[in-house]
Amino acid sequence: MSAVTDTMRVTPAANPVSQSIRDSMVVAKRNLIRMSRIPEMIIYGLIQPIMFVVLFTYVFGGSMQIGNSTSAIDYKNFLMAGIFAQTVTFATASSGAGIADDMHKGLIDRFRSLPMARGAVLTGRTLADSVQTALTLVVLAAVALLVGWRVGSDGDTNAAEVLAAFGLLLLLGYAFTWIGALIGMSVRTPEAATSSGLIWLFPVTFISNAFVDTSNMTPWLRHIAEWNPFSATVQACRVLFANPGQSASDAWPMQHPVWASLIYSVVIIVVFRTLAVRKYRSATA
């Protein structure tokens, strides 16, 4: 914390945009250093998605119908985009808990006393969480390859499209961390932030096309799932990975998943960053 304070005090005045970027990078560095000193945070963050990969692959593989197939291999390739997306969105809970913890310890108030951009504290935190999410995705992709997931299993793809898919996943994860930031600023304890974060994440991730073909859902539930922002990113990843996807749908996000994923993520960032920064100003006033 002292290094962050010293950096803020000796930095000369700059225009608001460059100051905000610089301050955000300083806060992000502070959070990354903190994460590196607590490796169990990263280790425990990896255990849950790995368990989901193994359990869903071997417990449900062969019993789920994807299109006209019940092949365990087809389900593995169908599943992984959903697991990747679930992993990046579940990072929201830890992000909210971290911000709530900083609030509880008075660290946010100390940051506020420094000559720094008001949104830098939250931006730095969300950027640091995105770096951790990226590392988790790398490990998770390696595990997925070990259990039999392959890109190009249902068509042709290339390295650029695969990287674009992971880029969409990270963008969705970054967007959802702003929801976590707002939650973290709105509750009194880290425990409350974790609980409230998971409560809404479960329906968002499970009422979707992540784990099942939505054609098997009742019509009203299928409509919700197909317009779910989470589903758009999952479908976009399947298209870019060239993995089996859900049955044909007339819903616009399913017809244009890449564009839908981009639009949803950008809108979420704009809306919830605005709300979180506004809450930051009032909560620490």
N, C-alpha and C positions, 0 to 999 in steps of 0.2 A: 504493500500500500504506500510506503514511504517513497518508493521509486516513482509511482504514479503521481504522487503529490509534488515531488521535485520537478518532474517533467512539466506539469501544468504550470508551475510557478515561474519557470525560467523561459518558457516559450513566448516569443514576442507576439503582439497582437496581429491578427490576420483577418481576411474577409470571412464572413460567417460560414460559407461553404467549406473553405479549406480548413478552418478551425474545427468544424464539426467532423470532417474526415479524420484530421489528425488526432483529435481527442478520442474519437471512436476507436482508432487503431491502438491508442495507448491503453484504453480500457480492455480491448480485446486481448492485447498482449498480457495484461495483468491476469485475466481469467484463464488464458492458456497456460501461463506459468503455474497458476494454482492447480489446474487440472493435472499437469505433469507431476506435481508433488503429491497428488492423491491418486495413484494409478488404479486403485480399486474402483474408482468412479467409472473408469473406462472399461475395466474388466467386467463389472457387474452389468454395465450397459450392453455388453456383448452377449451375455448369457441368455437373456430373454429371447432375442431374435433367433439365435442359434437353436434354442429349444423349439421355437415355432417351426423352423425349417424342418428339423428332424421329426417332430411329432406329426405335423400336417403331411409331410411326405410319406412317412411309413405307416401312419395310422389311417389316414383318409385316402391315400393313393390307391387306386384300383376300385374304390367304392364311389367315387365322384364321377358324374357324367359331364363331360365337356364336349358340347356338340353331340355327335353320335358315338363318342368314344368313352370307354371307361378304363382306358389304358393308364397304368400307373406312371408311365413315362410322360404321356401327354399331360397328366395332372401336375407332375413336377414342373414342367415347362410353363404351364398355365399359372401355377401358384407363385412362382418366384417374384414376379412383378408386384403382386399383392403384398408379399412379405417385405420386400424392399420399401414399398410405400408405407406400410404399417410401421416399420422401424424408424423412418425419418419423422413420422408424425408423433410417435410415442416419445420422441425426445422433447416434445412440448412440455410434458409433465416435469422433467428435470430442470428445464429452463425456468419454468414458473417457480419451482421450489427454490432454485438458486437465487432468484431475484427477491423472493419473499424472505429468504435467509439474510440477504444483505440489508433488506429493510428492517428486519427484526433486530439485527446487531447494530443498527445505526450507521452502517457504512454508506448508504445512499445519502443520508444527511450530510456526511462529511464530504462526499463528492459534490454535493450541491453548494457547499461553501467555497469551492474552487472556481476560478475563472474559466469555466469550460462550457461547451455547448450543452444545452439542456437535454437533447436527445442522445448525447454520446454515450451515456451510461448504459442505456438499454440497447442501443445499436451495437456497442462493443460486446455486450453480453451475448446477443443473438448471433453475432459473427463468430465468436469463440465457440458457441454451441454448434454452429454449422460446420466448423472444422472438425469437431469431435464426431459429428454425424457422418462426415465424409470418411473418416478413418473407420468407423463402424461399417459403412457400406463396403469398403474394400475387403474387410475381413469376412463379411457376410457373403459377398460375391464368391470368395474363395471356397467357403463352406458349401455354397450352392453348387459350384462346379464339382466338388467332391461327391455330392449326393446324386449327381447326374443331370443337373440343369445345363442346357446348352442354348446359346443364341443361334438363330437361323434354323430352328427346328421345324418351322412351319413356313419357310420361304427364304428369300435372300435378304441379307443385311450387310452392313459394313461397319468399320471401326467408328466412323463419324456418327452414324446413327446410334450405335451403342453408347458412345460418350454423351450424345444428346439426351438419351434416355436417363442416364445418371444425372445429367444436368437438370432435367425436369424434376427428378426426385429431390435433389438438393434445394431447388427453388421452392418446391412444395414444403419441404422441411423448414426452410427459412421463414416462409410465410406463416406456418403454424407456430413457430417459436414466438412470433409477435402476439398470437393469441395467448400463449403461455406467459408472455411478459405482462399482458394486461391482467391476467388472473393473478400473477405474482404480486402485482401492485395493488390488487383489490382485496387480498386476504391478509390475515394477521400473522399466520405461522407457515413455515415451510410444509408442515404436515397437511394443512388445509389446502395449500397450493397443489400438492401431489394428488390428493384425493379428488379435488374439484377438477383437476386436469384430466384424470383418467375417466371420470364419470361421463363426460361428453365424447371422449375419444373412442370408447368402445362402440357406441352406435354408429359413429361416423365411419369407422373402419370395417365393421361387420355388416352394416346395411349398405353394401357396395358389391362390386364385381370382383373383389380381391380374392375370395376363397371359393366362390361358387358362380356358376353361370346364372345371371339374373333372369334368364328365360324360365327358370324353374320357380321363380317367386310369384306371389299373387300380383295382379296387375298394378294395384296402387303402390305396393312396396317396390315393385320393379321400377316404376316411374321415379320414385324417390332415389333409388340406388343409381339409376342411370344419369340423374342430374346432380348427383353428389360430386363435389369438386375432387374428392379423393378418388372416385371411380374414373374420372377423366384422366388423371395422371397414370393410374394403373393401366387403363386401356392404351394410352399413348406409349407407355413403356413396352407393352406387348407388341404393338405395331412396330416400334423401332427395334426391339429385340428379335422380331419375326418369330414370336412364340404363339401358340394357340390362344385365340381370344374368345370372348363370349359370342353367343349367337347374334345374328344381324339384328340391329335395332334402328328405329326411326328417330331416336332422340339425337338432337344436334351434337351434344358432347361426345356421343359414341360414334357419330359419323365423322367428326373433326376433332379427335381427342387431343392432338398436339396443340392446336390453337386453343381449345377449351382449357387445357391444363395451364397454358401460359396466361390466359386471361384471368382464370380463377385465382392463380397464385399472385399475380400483380394486384388484383383488386383486394385480396386479403391483406397483403402487405400495406397497401395505401391506407385502408380503413383501420386496421388494428394498430399500425404504427402511430397513426394520428391519435387514436384513443388512448394508447399506452403512454405516449409522451404527455398528453394532456393530464392523464391520471398521475403521472410522475410529478408534474408541477404542483398539483393540488395535494397529493398525498404527502409530500415532503415539505409543504409550505409551513 
